[in-house]
Amino acid sequence: MKFKVFLHKSADEFLKRISLEDKQRIVDKLKQLEDFPAIKLDIVKIAGEANTFRLRVGKYRALFKVYEQEKIIVVAKIDTRKKIYQ
């Protein structure tokens, strides 16, 4: 069964601020998260956080949380590498 991918308000607002080209590239990658964990993307588990991962899309990073039982992925934050971990 596929995951449902949801965007947190802050992630959605970030996408509205960047170029259409970058936005499209990020959205395409986020759509692929429906097949988590069987996908071949640049995904790394965040140390010290339960079920939290980061997805790399060029200079951008998307932090997301996986809810295995509910089959839900929530993209909490999207930003550049410099700002995402603050």
N, C-alpha and C positions, 0 to 999 in steps of 0.2 A: 504494500500500500504506500502511496506517495505522501510526502509531507505537504502541509499547507504552509506557505511562507507569508509572514506578515511583517509590515514595516512599522517600527515605532515612529511616533510623531517627529522626533528629532532627526531620524534617518530620512524620512520623507521630505522634511524641510531642507535638509542638506542637498538632496537630489534636485530640488527646485532652484538652488543657487548655482549649480555648475552647468557647464556647456552641454548642449543637447547630445553631442557625440559621446562625451564621457558618461553622461546619464544612461544612454542606450547601452553602452558597454557593461556598465555595472548592473543594470536591470536584467540583461541577458544572462549574466553569471548568477544573479540571485534566483532567476527562474530555474536554473539547473539544480539549485539546492533541494528542489522537490524530490530528487532521487538520492538524497543523503542517506547513508554514507558511501554509496556505490559510485560516486562521481569522481572524476579525475580533475580536481581543481587545486589551487594552492591554498590548502586549508591546514591550519595548525591549531591544536588545542591550547587554550590559555592556561598556563600553570597556576594552580591555586584556586581556580574557579571551576565549579561543577558544571559540566555540560556546556561550557562556553568556548567558542571557537572564533578564529578570525579568518576571513577570506581576503586574499590579496587580488586586486584588480589594478594592475599598473602601479601608479603612485598612491592609489586609494586603498583603504582597509575598511572592511565591514565586520563589525563584531556581532555575532549572533549566538543565541541560546537555543539549545535543542530540548524539546519536551517530548521524549520518546513515547510515553504512554498515550499522549493526546495526538501524536503525529503532527506537531506544530513546531515551526522554526520562527523565532522572533528576531528580526534584524534590529538590534538596539541602537547602533550608532554606525555612521559612515563618515569618514573624514580622511585627510591625508595622513601619512605615516607619522609625521611630526606631531600632530595634534591628537590622534586617536587615543593614545595611551595615557593622556593626562587626566 
